[in-house]
Amino acid sequence: MRTLALTLSIGLLLSSAVLPARSPAASSSAAVAAAASTSASPISGGASTSLATLVAEAQARFTSSARVPIGHSQSALDPELRLNAAHDLNYVRAMTAQMPQAARPLAALVYAVLYRGAVPTSVKAAMGAQIARVNGSPYVAAHMIRVLRGAGDRGKALLASLEADDSGALEPAERAAMTYADRMTRSVHGVTPEDFARTRGAFNDAEIVELTITVAFFNYFTRFTEALRLPVEPWIFSGSVPPAPNPGAPAGSARVALISDEEIEVTSAAAAAAKDREAQTRSLGLGMANSQRAMLRAPALALPWRAYGATVREKETVGRDIKLQISFAVSVVDECRYCTLHQVLGLRRLGVEPAKLMAMRKDDSALTPREAVAVRFARALTTRPGKMTDEDYNAVRAEFGELGALEVLLQTCNFAFMNRFTDGLQLPSEDEAIRVYQETYGAGWPSSATSAR
C-alpha cells in the first residue's frame, strides 16, 4: 500500500521481523541499559500540576456538582467493573443518565485498560496519573492513586516517584513508559526518536500498541471527567485497596508478541466486516483501516474500546456532519496527519465543497452557527482540558441539548484518543484518503507538519 512521503517507522513496529525487545521486567538490552545509566530527572517534560495539588483539588470536589445529571446507582455492576470498590463510580453514573447503554461498556473499558493486557497495572496506572498531572485532572489522579496503592511494591514505588516528580527510583522500562506517556500527551508528535528507541528496548510490538492505547485512553478520560466536572467520590482515599489482579508479563517473555487465539479470532471477524458493503457505505469505505490493523495487536484493550464506541453511537442525536467537523477541528489543532486526512475524506463524501474546506483552514467564517459552537468547544477541550468552565459547557448544551452536548464532548474526547494513537504510532494513510486530500487542497500533507522517527 502506498503511503505518504514521510519516513515512517510503523512498518518496523508492526512487522514480524522486529528489532529485539524485552518484557517490562527485562533489562538486558542495550537501550534499556543506556536508560538505566542516565541520571535521575523529573518525570514531567514540561509544566504539570503536582499530585499534592490534584489531591487537594480532588478533596474539594467531594461535594461539588457535576455539569450533567448523575444517574442512579450502578451497584449491579460486577465488583471488578467498579474497580473493586463497594461504592458507585461517578463516571459510570454520568453516562447512566444520558447514555445508559454506554455505562457498562465504559466501566469495562476502564477495567480493561488498567487490568488486562501484558503491561503491568502499576505502569499503566502511573501513566494515567502522569497524564492527569499534565492535563490537570484531579478526578483521574485520585483514582490512579488508589489503583497504584493496590498495585504492589512497584505501584507504591511509582506513586512515590510521581509525588516527587523524580524518575530516579524507576526501573528502566517504567521510565521509558512514563516518558512515552508524558511526551505524547503534550503533543501528538512529542515522542522523539530517542524516546521511541528506549521504549522499543523495553517492550515488544504488542506491548507498545498497548502503551499507546493507554496514553490515548487517559487523554480521552481526563477530558471526559474534567469537561463534566465530575465530583470525586469521598471514599477514594480511605480504606484498604484490593490488590491489582494483573501483575503484568513475567520476566523473560518473548521479544516478539505471539499471536493469541483472541487476536486470530478478532482479526478474522474484522476482516469479514471490512468486506461488508452495507457497513462500508456507513463509514469511510476504506475496508480495514490502518488504525484498526494496528489496534488489534492489543485485542484485550482494543475490543472494549470498540464495544464502548459502538454503544456511544447508538441513538445519536448529533448528525455525522457536525461530528466530522468536530473531529476535523481537533485533528487540525493536534496536527494529526492520519486523522485530518480521514476527516477531509468523510466531509467530502458528505458533500462539503473544497472551497469550504479551504476556507476552514483560515478561520470559522465558513461554518454554520451550529458547527461553530461545536468546533469552538472541541478546540477549548483539546487545548485546556483541566480548565473547562461552566460557560464552555453551557454554550454547547444550549445549542445541542443535554444529550447532544454529551455527544459533542465524547466526539472531542474520541479524537484526543485517535490523534495520539494514529500519529503517535505514525500510521501510514490509506491511498484513498491521500488522493482525496490532494484533490481537495492541490497538494499532499506538508512534510514539515509532522516529524518522522
C-alpha positions as CSV (number, residue, x, y, z in Angstrom):
1,M,0.0,0.0,0.0
2,R,1.3,3.4,-0.9
3,T,1.9,5.8,2.0
4,L,2.6,9.5,2.5
5,A,6.1,10.7,1.6
6,L,7.2,10.6,5.2
7,T,9.8,8.5,6.8
8,L,7.7,6.2,8.9
9,S,8.8,3.5,11.4
10,I,5.4,1.8,11.8
11,G,6.4,-0.8,9.2
12,L,9.0,-1.9,11.6
13,L,6.8,-1.6,14.6
14,L,4.1,-3.9,13.3
15,S,6.2,-6.3,11.2
16,S,7.0,-9.7,12.5
17,A,10.7,-9.1,11.8
18,V,11.1,-6.7,14.7
19,L,14.1,-5.3,16.5
20,P,15.0,-7.1,19.7
21,A,12.6,-6.0,22.5
22,R,12.1,-7.3,26.0
23,S,9.3,-7.5,28.6
24,P,8.9,-4.7,31.1
25,A,10.8,-6.7,33.7
26,A,13.8,-7.4,31.4
27,S,16.8,-5.0,31.4
28,S,19.5,-6.7,29.3
29,S,19.1,-4.8,26.1
30,A,21.5,-2.1,25.1
31,A,18.7,0.5,25.0
32,V,17.5,-0.4,28.5
33,A,21.0,-0.4,29.9
34,A,21.6,3.0,28.4
35,A,18.4,4.3,30.0
36,A,19.4,2.8,33.4
37,S,22.7,4.7,33.3
38,T,21.2,8.1,32.9
39,S,20.9,10.3,35.9
40,A,17.7,10.9,37.7
41,S,15.5,13.6,36.2
42,P,11.9,14.8,36.5
43,I,9.2,12.6,35.1
44,S,7.4,15.6,33.6
45,G,8.8,17.0,30.4
46,G,7.2,20.4,31.0
47,A,4.7,22.2,33.2
48,S,2.4,20.0,35.1
49,T,0.3,20.0,38.3
50,S,1.8,18.3,41.4
51,L,0.0,15.3,42.7
52,A,-0.4,17.1,46.1
53,T,-2.3,19.9,44.4
54,L,-4.5,17.5,42.5
55,V,-5.3,15.6,45.7
56,A,-6.3,18.9,47.4
57,E,-8.5,19.7,44.3
58,A,-10.0,16.2,44.4
59,Q,-10.9,16.6,48.1
60,A,-12.6,20.0,47.3
61,R,-14.6,18.1,44.6
62,F,-16.2,15.7,47.2
63,T,-19.3,17.8,47.4
64,S,-19.2,19.6,44.1
65,S,-22.0,19.3,41.5
66,A,-21.4,17.8,38.0
67,R,-22.2,19.8,34.9
68,V,-24.6,17.0,33.9
69,P,-27.2,14.9,35.7
70,I,-25.8,12.0,37.6
71,G,-27.7,8.8,37.2
72,H,-28.9,6.1,39.5
73,S,-26.8,3.6,41.4
74,Q,-24.6,1.1,39.4
75,S,-24.4,-1.4,42.3
76,A,-25.4,-4.1,39.8
77,L,-22.0,-3.8,38.1
78,D,-19.6,-6.6,38.8
79,P,-17.1,-5.7,41.6
80,E,-14.3,-5.7,39.1
81,L,-16.0,-3.1,36.9
82,R,-16.3,-0.9,39.9
83,L,-12.5,-1.3,40.3
84,N,-13.3,-3.5,43.4
85,A,-14.9,-0.5,45.2
86,A,-18.1,-1.1,47.2
87,H,-19.4,2.2,46.0
88,D,-20.7,3.9,42.8
89,L,-18.4,5.4,40.2
90,N,-19.4,8.8,39.1
91,Y,-18.1,8.4,35.5
92,V,-20.4,5.4,35.1
93,R,-23.3,7.3,36.8
94,A,-22.8,10.3,34.5
95,M,-23.3,8.0,31.5
96,T,-26.3,6.3,33.0
97,A,-28.3,9.5,33.0
98,Q,-28.0,10.2,29.2
99,M,-26.5,7.1,27.6
100,P,-27.5,4.1,29.7
101,Q,-26.4,1.7,27.0
102,A,-22.8,3.0,27.2
103,A,-22.4,3.0,31.0
104,R,-21.4,-0.6,31.5
105,P,-19.1,-0.6,28.4
106,L,-17.3,2.4,29.7
107,A,-16.8,0.6,33.1
108,A,-15.5,-2.4,31.2
109,L,-13.1,-0.2,29.1
110,V,-11.6,1.4,32.2
111,Y,-11.1,-2.0,33.7
112,A,-9.5,-3.4,30.6
113,V,-7.1,-0.5,30.2
114,L,-5.9,-0.9,33.7
115,Y,-6.1,-4.7,34.4
116,R,-5.9,-6.6,31.1
117,G,-3.1,-7.0,28.5
118,A,0.6,-7.7,29.1
119,V,1.8,-4.3,30.5
120,P,1.7,-4.3,34.4
121,T,-1.2,-2.4,36.0
122,S,1.3,-0.4,38.0
123,V,2.8,1.0,34.9
124,K,-0.5,1.8,33.2
125,A,-1.9,3.5,36.3
126,A,1.2,5.5,36.7
127,M,0.9,6.6,33.1
128,G,-2.7,7.6,33.8
129,A,-1.6,9.6,36.9
130,Q,1.1,11.4,34.9
131,I,-1.4,12.3,32.1
132,A,-3.8,13.6,34.9
133,R,-0.9,15.8,36.1
134,V,-0.3,17.2,32.6
135,N,-4.0,17.7,31.8
136,G,-4.9,18.9,35.3
137,S,-7.4,16.2,36.2
138,P,-8.0,15.8,39.9
139,Y,-10.6,13.1,39.3
140,V,-8.4,10.8,37.3
141,A,-5.4,11.5,39.6
142,A,-7.4,10.4,42.6
143,H,-8.5,7.1,41.0
144,M,-5.0,6.3,39.8
145,I,-3.5,7.0,43.2
146,R,-6.0,4.4,44.6
147,V,-5.0,1.9,41.9
148,L,-1.3,2.4,42.5
149,R,-1.8,1.8,46.2
150,G,-3.2,-1.6,45.3
151,A,-0.6,-2.5,42.7
152,G,2.1,-4.0,45.0
153,D,5.6,-2.7,45.7
154,R,6.1,-1.4,42.2
155,G,2.8,0.5,42.4
156,K,3.9,2.2,45.6
157,A,7.3,3.0,44.2
158,L,5.8,4.5,41.1
159,L,3.4,6.6,43.3
160,A,6.3,7.9,45.3
161,S,8.2,8.8,42.1
162,L,5.2,10.7,40.9
163,E,4.7,12.5,44.1
164,A,8.4,13.6,44.0
165,D,8.4,14.1,40.2
166,D,11.7,12.2,40.2
167,S,12.4,9.3,37.9
168,G,15.5,8.1,39.8
169,A,13.8,5.2,41.5
170,L,12.0,3.9,38.4
171,E,13.0,0.8,36.6
172,P,14.3,1.5,33.0
173,A,11.1,0.1,31.4
174,E,9.0,2.2,33.8
175,R,10.9,5.3,33.0
176,A,10.5,4.7,29.2
177,A,6.8,4.2,29.6
178,M,6.4,7.3,31.7
179,T,8.3,9.4,29.2
180,Y,6.2,8.0,26.4
181,A,3.0,9.0,28.2
182,D,4.2,12.4,29.2
183,R,5.6,13.4,25.7
184,M,2.6,12.0,23.7
185,T,0.2,13.8,26.0
186,R,1.9,17.1,25.5
187,S,2.0,16.7,21.7
188,V,0.8,14.0,19.3
189,H,4.3,14.2,17.8
190,G,6.1,14.7,21.2
191,V,7.8,11.2,21.3
192,T,11.3,11.7,19.9
193,P,13.2,9.0,18.0
194,E,15.3,8.6,21.1
195,D,12.2,8.3,23.3
196,F,10.8,5.7,21.0
197,A,14.1,3.7,20.8
198,R,14.1,3.5,24.6
199,T,10.5,2.2,24.6
200,R,11.4,-0.4,21.9
201,G,14.2,-1.5,24.1
202,A,11.9,-2.4,26.9
203,F,8.6,-3.5,25.2
204,N,7.7,-5.7,22.2
205,D,5.3,-4.6,19.4
206,A,2.1,-5.6,21.0
207,E,3.1,-4.0,24.3
208,I,3.9,-0.7,22.5
209,V,0.5,-0.8,21.0
210,E,-1.0,-1.4,24.5
211,L,1.1,1.5,25.9
212,T,-0.2,3.8,23.1
213,I,-3.9,2.8,23.7
214,T,-3.3,3.5,27.4
215,V,-1.9,7.0,26.6
216,A,-4.8,7.7,24.2
217,F,-7.4,6.5,26.6
218,F,-6.3,8.6,29.5
219,N,-6.2,11.6,27.2
220,Y,-9.9,10.7,26.5
221,F,-10.7,10.1,30.1
222,T,-9.2,13.2,31.6
223,R,-11.1,15.4,29.1
224,F,-14.3,13.5,29.8
225,T,-14.2,13.8,33.5
226,E,-13.0,17.4,33.6
227,A,-15.4,18.8,31.0
228,L,-18.2,17.3,33.1
229,R,-16.5,18.4,36.4
230,L,-17.4,15.0,37.9
231,P,-17.5,15.0,41.7
232,V,-14.7,12.9,43.2
233,E,-16.1,10.0,45.3
234,P,-15.5,10.8,49.0
235,W,-14.3,7.2,49.7
236,I,-11.5,7.4,47.2
237,F,-8.6,8.0,49.7
238,S,-9.9,5.9,52.6
239,G,-10.0,2.2,53.5
240,S,-8.0,-0.7,52.1
241,V,-7.3,-1.2,48.5
242,P,-7.8,-4.6,46.8
243,P,-4.7,-5.9,45.1
244,A,-4.4,-5.5,41.3
245,P,-5.5,-8.6,39.5
246,N,-2.9,-8.3,36.7
247,P,0.8,-8.3,37.8
248,G,1.8,-8.0,34.1
249,A,4.0,-10.1,31.9
250,P,6.6,-12.4,33.6
251,A,10.3,-11.7,33.3
252,G,11.9,-13.1,30.2
253,S,8.8,-13.0,28.0
254,A,9.3,-13.3,24.3
255,R,11.0,-10.5,22.4
256,V,8.1,-10.6,19.9
257,A,4.4,-11.0,20.8
258,L,3.0,-14.4,19.9
259,I,-0.4,-14.3,18.1
260,S,-3.0,-15.3,20.6
261,D,-6.3,-17.1,19.9
262,E,-8.1,-13.9,20.7
263,E,-6.1,-12.0,18.1
264,I,-6.7,-14.6,15.5
265,E,-10.5,-14.5,16.2
266,V,-11.0,-10.8,16.3
267,T,-8.8,-10.0,13.2
268,S,-10.7,-12.7,11.2
269,A,-14.0,-11.1,12.3
270,A,-12.7,-7.6,11.4
271,A,-11.5,-8.7,8.0
272,A,-15.0,-10.1,7.3
273,A,-16.7,-6.8,8.4
274,A,-14.3,-4.8,6.2
275,K,-15.9,-6.6,3.2
276,D,-19.4,-5.8,4.2
277,R,-20.6,-3.4,1.6
278,E,-23.5,-2.0,3.6
279,A,-21.2,-1.3,6.6
280,Q,-18.7,0.4,4.3
281,T,-21.3,2.8,3.0
282,R,-21.9,4.0,6.5
283,S,-18.2,4.6,7.1
284,L,-15.3,6.0,5.0
285,G,-15.3,2.9,2.8
286,L,-11.6,2.1,3.4
287,G,-12.1,-1.5,4.3
288,M,-10.0,-2.3,7.4
289,A,-8.3,1.0,8.2
290,N,-4.7,1.0,9.3
291,S,-5.7,2.3,12.7
292,Q,-7.8,-0.8,13.2
293,R,-5.0,-3.1,11.9
294,A,-2.6,-1.6,14.5
295,M,-5.0,-1.5,17.4
296,L,-5.9,-5.2,17.0
297,R,-2.3,-6.0,18.0
298,A,-3.6,-5.5,21.6
299,P,-7.1,-7.0,21.4
300,A,-7.6,-7.1,25.2
301,L,-7.8,-3.3,25.1
302,A,-8.9,-2.8,21.5
303,L,-12.1,-4.8,21.8
304,P,-13.5,-3.0,24.9
305,W,-12.7,0.4,23.2
306,R,-14.6,-0.6,20.0
307,A,-17.5,-2.0,22.0
308,Y,-17.8,1.2,24.0
309,G,-17.6,3.3,20.9
310,A,-20.4,1.3,19.3
311,T,-22.8,1.9,22.2
312,V,-22.0,5.7,22.3
313,R,-23.1,5.9,18.6
314,E,-26.4,4.3,19.3
315,K,-29.4,6.6,19.2
316,E,-27.2,9.6,18.4
317,T,-28.9,13.0,18.0
318,V,-26.0,15.0,16.6
319,G,-25.5,14.5,12.9
320,R,-22.5,13.0,11.2
321,D,-21.8,16.3,9.5
322,I,-21.3,18.0,12.9
323,K,-19.3,15.1,14.3
324,L,-16.9,15.2,11.4
325,Q,-16.4,18.9,11.9
326,I,-15.5,18.3,15.5
327,S,-13.1,15.5,14.5
328,F,-11.5,17.7,11.8
329,A,-11.1,20.7,14.2
330,V,-9.4,18.5,16.9
331,S,-7.2,16.8,14.4
332,V,-6.1,20.2,12.9
333,V,-5.3,21.6,16.4
334,D,-3.2,18.4,17.2
335,E,-1.6,18.4,13.7
336,C,-2.6,14.8,13.3
337,R,-1.9,13.9,9.7
338,Y,-3.7,10.5,9.7
339,C,-7.0,11.7,11.2
340,T,-7.1,15.0,9.3
341,L,-6.9,13.1,6.0
342,H,-9.7,10.8,7.2
343,Q,-11.9,13.7,8.2
344,V,-11.4,15.5,4.9
345,L,-12.4,12.3,3.1
346,G,-15.5,12.0,5.3
347,L,-16.5,15.6,4.8
348,R,-16.1,15.4,1.0
349,R,-18.2,12.3,0.9
350,L,-20.9,14.2,2.8
351,G,-20.9,16.8,0.0
352,V,-18.8,19.5,1.7
353,E,-17.2,21.5,-1.1
354,P,-13.4,22.1,-1.4
355,A,-14.0,25.8,-1.2
356,K,-15.4,25.5,2.3
357,L,-12.6,23.1,3.4
358,M,-10.1,25.6,2.1
359,A,-11.8,28.5,4.0
360,M,-11.8,26.4,7.2
361,R,-8.0,26.4,7.1
362,K,-8.1,30.1,7.8
363,D,-11.0,30.8,10.2
364,D,-14.5,29.7,11.2
365,S,-16.4,32.1,8.9
366,A,-17.5,29.2,6.6
367,L,-19.0,27.2,9.4
368,T,-22.7,27.3,10.2
369,P,-23.6,28.8,13.7
370,R,-24.3,25.2,14.9
371,E,-21.0,23.9,13.6
372,A,-19.1,26.8,15.1
373,V,-20.5,26.1,18.6
374,A,-19.3,22.5,18.4
375,V,-15.9,23.4,16.9
376,R,-15.1,26.1,19.5
377,F,-16.0,23.7,22.4
378,A,-13.9,21.0,20.8
379,R,-10.9,23.3,20.5
380,A,-11.2,24.5,24.1
381,L,-11.3,21.0,25.5
382,T,-8.4,19.9,23.3
383,T,-6.1,22.7,24.4
384,R,-7.1,23.3,28.1
385,P,-8.8,20.1,29.4
386,G,-8.3,20.9,33.1
387,K,-9.6,24.5,32.8
388,M,-13.1,24.0,31.2
389,T,-15.7,26.3,32.6
390,D,-19.5,26.3,33.1
391,E,-19.7,28.8,30.3
392,D,-17.9,26.4,27.9
393,Y,-20.3,23.6,28.6
394,N,-23.4,25.7,28.8
395,A,-22.8,27.1,25.3
396,V,-22.8,23.6,23.7
397,R,-25.7,22.5,25.9
398,A,-27.8,25.5,24.8
399,E,-27.3,24.6,21.2
400,F,-27.5,20.8,21.3
401,G,-29.4,19.9,24.5
402,E,-28.3,17.7,27.3
403,L,-27.7,14.5,25.3
404,G,-26.4,16.4,22.3
405,A,-23.8,18.2,24.4
406,L,-22.6,14.9,25.8
407,E,-22.3,13.6,22.2
408,V,-20.2,16.6,21.2
409,L,-18.0,16.1,24.3
410,L,-17.5,12.4,23.6
411,Q,-16.6,13.0,19.9
412,T,-14.0,15.5,21.0
413,C,-12.6,13.0,23.5
414,N,-12.6,10.3,20.8
415,F,-10.1,12.3,18.7
416,A,-7.9,13.1,21.7
417,F,-7.6,9.3,21.7
418,M,-7.4,8.7,17.9
419,N,-4.9,11.5,17.2
420,R,-2.4,10.1,19.7
421,F,-2.9,6.5,18.6
422,T,-2.6,7.1,14.8
423,D,0.1,9.8,14.6
424,G,1.7,8.7,17.8
425,L,2.5,5.4,16.0
426,Q,3.0,7.2,12.7
427,L,0.5,5.0,10.9
428,P,0.5,5.3,7.1
429,S,-2.6,6.8,5.5
430,E,-4.7,4.8,3.1
431,D,-4.4,5.6,-0.6
432,E,-8.0,6.9,-1.0
433,A,-7.6,9.3,1.9
434,I,-4.3,10.6,0.4
435,R,-6.0,11.0,-3.0
436,V,-9.0,13.0,-1.7
437,Y,-6.8,15.3,0.4
438,Q,-4.5,16.0,-2.6
439,E,-7.6,16.6,-4.8
440,T,-9.1,19.0,-2.2
441,Y,-6.1,21.1,-1.4
442,G,-4.0,20.7,-4.5
443,A,-1.1,19.2,-2.6
444,G,-0.3,16.4,-0.2
445,W,0.2,16.8,3.6
446,P,3.2,19.1,4.2
447,S,6.2,17.1,5.4
448,S,7.1,19.9,7.8
449,A,3.8,19.5,9.6
450,T,4.9,16.3,11.4
451,S,8.3,14.9,12.5
452,A,9.2,11.4,11.4
453,R,11.0,9.0,13.6
